[in-house]
């Protein structure tokens, strides 16, 4: 019997909920409009409260110590000043007679002579000469009165006349003549 009462209460509760949703009237029709009564629901806001955390730090006090001086375990020799030099300049000897670097030339045939596009005599008489430094040190070249520095293991290409004068550092001046029909030349400077 209690099961019957329980089932009837559940059915009655379901019908009352459905009736309240439809304004107290249960209308189930396909063609008739159904009006619903709006329901208002209030939500109470919840506020989370977190108690503040308090942290205490102990103050840092400065610590003063006296430095400890440790003597070295090994005693080293005391440095002494060098004696004054004997002469102002080094003595002249075999090292003073330094020979100038030797020069070797490499000339190649560049093929048939090309005629320049401009027939100006100044353009026709200019050629390119490459200087190669294989001495292992920087050298100073003086080519037709112009001073040029040629770093070690490098080359330098200049445009000069068919006949020009050149020298290495303080060496002997050399006159070169590039033959007609040849537009380039290379000079290798060696020790």
ABEGO torsion letter per residue (X at the ends): XAAAAAAAAAAAAAAAAAAAAAGGBBBBBAABBBBBBBBBBBBBBBBBBBBBBBBBBBBBBBBBBBBBBBBBABBBBBBBBBBBBABABBBBBAAABBBBBBBBBBBBBAEBBBBBABABAAAAABBBBBBBBAAGBBBBBBBGGBBBBBBBGBBBBBBBBABBBBBBEABBBBBBBBBBGBABBBBBBBX
